[in-house]
């Protein structure tokens, strides 16, 4: 086992999935690497809804074809009979799925059966399956049965989700039964266990006390101990680091969402966060809704973010103005490369290249370059369309204003509060009721507003938007009143020197600049490449705030690097529970002296977001410091409005 996470999580998951698609053999042939001595085995792939979500987040149809998958379908759908083709099942271990497999086996639907479960199959279910197979007389058709431990979804290099809905609601409402809590704790710990096995690590466990994180930590500790014990008896996995020091093992930090609610509502200036907030970003699919012209219905366009999307990988973590500027640079670089190729070949456009023509050296070079250039152009066109739509939303909803207000949320001076009341009454082209409510909630959480001001702001909001559901605000007010953790729900750490500073220009000026940027971006979609936009981007760069750390980043920093952390953060994290699954005796261990870690897995129970992920990734690559590995995950990755809905439900 590696002493630290040497590859990112997405690469590890892709490797495991591709090994599965090669019938769980290492180094099997594929379309691009096949040798004459090793023939590709063509296969069918059968999925259920959960496994399709897992696989589609990191692999595309071309990837499946490269691994020899000629047809893929849902286990519950209509499927053609392919008696001469082997089949790979990648499914949840449920009785319903086992029944589907038995039907396929009895009907001789496929030649050979390779069965892969997303998670550990229950022993009783496995024994029942084996009994049914034996009675069928077709046991020789079953070639493999594997537990793949892939019961989590990866959408970014070091971001994962268990895709379990409404965990925050279930753990915070009074009517949730003990059986439900126990079931959810088991489901969450199983998901994290899958991650740990995929990463091939035995982590130290640190967890918040007196909440779901404590329950999950206890369950996870037991599961890891049991797995290590079984691995020892079988001579497999997760035990090769027995001689490593604690500092060489990763730490998993388990947190309850209640430690910081404000970050879940925040408006952000980061490209990826803005896409998730303004549009729908689910399992690497962006859903754009474009308003139609007068009398026309709105159009919906879906874009898939491929793991090989060079633009997203390079710029998704940057502030929006930087992304716009780099889009212009990438466009110019593309145009220059295309021009170089066409100049060498004497043709006027890449479209004029004939791959079947008698190839001179220059034509051959152009033919070889064509797929790469075509893919680059398609990627740039896609992001230009996204940026264009994003600019329109920014302009019509005044999103930069909400972002600026939230950066000043903890100041609480009279002038600022007056500006906030003005914001509540301000009109915009599009409905901004939810944006205003989210900003109001952040002020409530992190500011020190008196009850009279809260009542006045609430009245203004209710009069302007009579249909607006304010129950989420009711929940937050009650939460702040009752929760001892309310002082942690702050977008700024008072001891952090890299806190956000306010934008220097007025919102009026920023809106004018955004308007100019919008006109520059207009027309870049549908394959059109327009004039440069870097000059506009440079003018709005002064709206980028200084870098700052979110509460989750301060907590992680205190655990991973205690020598350089604030006393406030250390005082908080010293109370976290400590488990070492490799220690004797089991259960909660006495914490050793503060130690440093190079790798961590940070998991939030109750919902996570892209803002925290990006903040942690930025922390892991601080200039002048050795890089660290930080994997971030949650029970589900939520947009601000989705979390707002959960708070509404809790209030009711």
Secondary structure, 3 states (H helix, E strand, C coil): CCCCCCCCHHHHHHHHHHHHHCCCCCCCCCCCCCCCCCCCCCEEEEECHHHHHHHHCCCCHHHHHHCCEEEEEECCCCCCCECCCEEEEEECCCHHHHHHHHHHHHCCCECCEEEEECCCCCHHHHHHHHHHHHHHCCHHHEEEEEECCCCCEEEECCEEECCCCCHHHHHHCCCCCHHHHHHHHHHHHHHHHHHHHHHCCCCEEEECCCCHHHHHHHHHHHHHHHHHHHHHHHCCCCCCCCCCCHHHCCEEEEEEHHHCCHHHHCCCCEHHHHHHHHCEEECCEEEEEECCCCCCCCEEEEEECCCCCHHHHHHCCCEHHHHHHHHHHHHHHHHHHHHHHHHHHCCCCHHHCCCCCCCCHHHHHHHHHHHHHHHHHHHHHHHHHHHHHHHHHHHHHCHHHHHHHHHCCCCCCHHHHHHHHHHHHCCCCCCCHHHHHHHHHHHHHHCCCCHHHHHHHHHHHHHHCCCCCCHHHHHHHHHHHHCCCHHHCCCCCCCCCCCCCCCCCCHHHHHHHHHHHHHHHCCCCCCCCCCCCHHHHHHCHHHCCCCCCCHHHHHHHHHHCHHHCCHHHHHHHCCCEEEECCCCCCCCCCCCCCCCCCEEEEEEECCECHHHHHHHHHHHCCCCCCCCEEEEEECCECCHHHHHHHHHHHHC
